[in-house]
Amino acid sequence: MTNKNQLLQERWKSSLQNNYGTPEISLVKGLGAQVWDADGNEYLDFLGGIATNILGHAHPALISAVTKQVTELGHVSNLYSHPRAIELAEKLKELTGSTEAKVFFCNSGAEANEAALKLSRLSGRKKVVSTLGSFHGRTIGALSITGQIAKRKAFLPLLKDVTFIPFNDVKAAKKAIGKKVAMVIVEPIQGENGVVVPDLGYLKTLRELTSKHGVLLVFDCVQTGMGRTGEWFGFEHEGVTPDVITLAKGLGGGLPLGAMIAIGEASSLFEPGSHGSTFGGSPVACASALASIEYLEDEKILERVKNLELTLKLEISKNPMVSTVRGSGLLIGIVLKEPIAKKIITDLQQNGVLANATSDSVIRIAPPLIVADSQVSHFIEVFRKVSSNYER
Ligand SMILES: Cc1ncc(COP(=O)(O)O)c(C=O)c1O
């Protein structure tokens, strides 16, 4: 008998483009860190829309904020202002700790990085320094500064004047960063590349080098922002401030929202007409973001995130199939001793747990920040059970 997931797979295949392949299951319902597929199977969502659903699914705070906003005012063009965008920009400024910061709203991570790229052109320089293995998005501009050959090769030629240096390599950074460079863009933790964490001091060195040569330093916090690492932004543990922060994913609490925050002198580079977006910073997405931030603050969720990181790292590293556990907060890469990550992901799914493999040997988990202690224990237990089948 054909089940509903299979039927939806066939409909997907015949009507949607093949850029994602055809997903095996179709999710129809969510609550907190749980989701259900079209056949009623329940899963523990340890991927959270890939680090996006920070409050999980169907959170009452979001339902109420979004419902209220859509009832009052759903969309305005950018010819008019609206209070939610102003409130959110003010809140983000407060979180950056900079009274000088200014925010541009868009809808996604790629768009936030596109905005940073355009901003950097207004400095009068064109060169960009990025890192190998980085991921900054799929639009032509964002792809041009993305250091993953497989994603770029079908679309060459991309923008010129981009130099890729090895991530976490101070010597290479010293060589590449000079007076002709407009911006250096780096993820505080390379998420798509397998949750790769640089040595402490790397971001600080980039700050020193960029300041010395008048180069804009852009921290792409699309994946590491909004409390994901246990701090509001993934670079805070280094005690450095960039010139530009890009955000998306968790910012809208599950609704499409991105931001490019320029700090200090960089905040005055855009002028009327420099850039824009029809939907960027819509009242509904901003209302959702404000409600998410308020909830995280009121419930002191960031502290919980740090504690859960410790539990997950401690317990998972005891697993004999695991080589290392890396990452920060609730963005964790489980590095396996053998290239069985994809098999384990399939087994986890069959056992009611969703996560993803960033390569043959790395599993990434990024659950909602509101995940319950019991759900964390459940993940550890199912992962132990599933991986034990591969022990020799
Ligand atoms: C660090 C980083 N930057 C940018 C992006 C692109 O974001 P989007 O898919 O919203 O365009 C991603 C997405 O995974 C990301 O992880």
The ligand as an SDF file (V2000), in Angstrom:
LIG
                    3D

 16 16  0  0  0  0  0  0  0  0999 V2000
   26.8440   30.8570    7.6530 C   0  0  0  0  0  0  0  0  0  0  0  0
   25.7730   30.9210    6.6220 C   0  0  0  0  0  0  0  0  0  0  0  0
   25.6990   31.9990    5.8340 N   0  0  0  0  0  0  0  0  0  0  0  0
   24.7470   32.1240    4.8960 C   0  0  0  0  0  0  0  0  0  0  0  0
   23.8270   31.1110    4.6900 C   0  0  0  0  0  0  0  0  0  0  0  0
   22.7750   31.2560    3.6220 C   0  0  0  0  0  0  0  0  0  0  0  0
   21.5540   31.4710    4.2150 O   0  0  0  0  0  0  0  0  0  0  0  0
   20.1860   31.3440    3.3560 P   0  0  0  0  0  0  0  0  0  0  0  0
   20.0100   29.9140    3.0240 O   0  0  0  0  0  0  0  0  0  0  0  0
   19.1460   31.8750    4.2890 O   0  0  0  0  0  0  0  0  0  0  0  0
   20.3680   32.2020    2.1540 O   0  0  0  0  0  0  0  0  0  0  0  0
   23.8710   29.9640    5.4900 C   0  0  0  0  0  0  0  0  0  0  0  0
   22.9190   28.8670    5.2910 C   0  0  0  0  0  0  0  0  0  0  0  0
   23.1170   27.7500    5.6740 O   0  0  0  0  0  0  0  0  0  0  0  0
   24.8780   29.8720    6.4700 C   0  0  0  0  0  0  0  0  0  0  0  0
   24.9670   28.7890    7.2590 O   0  0  0  0  0  0  0  0  0  0  0  0
  1  2  1  0
  2  3  1  0
  2 15  2  0
  3  4  2  0
  4  5  1  0
  5  6  1  0
  5 12  2  0
  6  7  1  0
  7  8  1  0
  8  9  2  0
  8 10  1  0
  8 11  1  0
 12 13  1  0
 12 15  1  0
 13 14  2  0
 15 16  1  0
M  END
$$$$
